[in-house]
Amino acid sequence: MGKRPIEVPDLIGLTFADARLIGESAGLVVVGHAPDGSAVDQDSEGIVVEQTPAAPAVAVRGDVLDLRVGRGDGRAKDPEPRRPPPLLSTDLADLGDPDGDLELVPA
């Protein structure tokens, strides 16, 4: 009796921990590698950026699913700086501005 085919799930964008659980529940042997080629921890929160074989390939129970995992959880450690508040134009001529020009001041 031959092995039944399995459709390889698309795991890109998931954490390695989640992808491993899904792949193993499908009957695949899941192996993860960091960008430097080292193995990743079973519970890594790194994000899967590439997989071999790619979905929706057909595999059989026990086949190896190789996942390349990026570092971190995909969220920036330092949030992107906020833009400064917009500048408002104020006519300072009414306030005794000697040259009477418009100047920009922070909101």
N, C-alpha and C positions, 0 to 999 in steps of 0.2 A: 504494500500500500504506500503510495507516494505522499509527499508532504503537500498540504494545501497551500495555494498561493495567497499571499497577504499583500494588500496595497500599502506601500510605504506612506506613512502620514507626513504631512508638511509640518515640520517642527521649527522652522525658521522664525525667529522673533520671540520664541518662548525662552524661559530660563532653562538652563541645563537640567535642573532638578525636575521641573515639570515635563520637559521633553523626554527625559530618561524614563519617567513613570509611564508616559503614553507609549513610547517605543517598546518598553518591556511588556506592557499589557497587550500589545499587538503580537508578541512572540519574538521580538527581535532582541539581539544582544547589542546594547548601546554602549559605545565607547566615545568619550569626549576628549578633545585636545584643545589646549590653549593656543593662541597665536604663535607662541614660541615652540610649539610641538609637545610640550609637557602635558601629562595627563591632568584632567581636572577632577576635583573632589566630587563625590557622588551627589552631594547636596549643594553644589555650586549655584550661585544666583547669577552667574554670567549668562549672557544672551547668546543663543544659537544663531550664528551668522551664515553657516553653510552646512549642508549635509550630503553624505554619499551613502547610498544612492539617493538621488533627488526624488521628491514626490512628483507624481504618483506612480513611481516605478513599482514593479511587482517583485516581491521577495518571497522566501519561504521561512517558516518557523526556524529560528536558530541562526539566521543570517545576521551578519554584523551591520549595524547602522552607525556610521562614523559621523560624529558631530564636531564641527569646529566652533569653539565657544569664545566669544569676546570677553574681555575683562569687565567686571562690574555688573550692575543690574540694568544698565542702559539709561539710568538717570544721572544727570550731571551732579557731581558732588558739590560744586559751587554754582548756585543759580546764576543764570545770565544776568549781567547788570541791567538794571532798569534804565530806561532812557530818562534823562533829566526832564523836569517839568517844562512845558512850553514857556517861552518868554512872552510877556505881554508888552505891547507898545504903550508908552505913556508919554503924553505931551507935557514936558516939564516947563514949557514956556510959561504956563500959568503959575508955576511955583517959583518963578524967578530964575529960570535957566538962562544964563547969559547969552548963549548962542541960539536959543529957541528951537533947537532941532529935536527930532524924536529920538528917544533913547530906549533901549530894551532893558528891562529889569526882570529878575526872576519872579515867577508867580508867587 
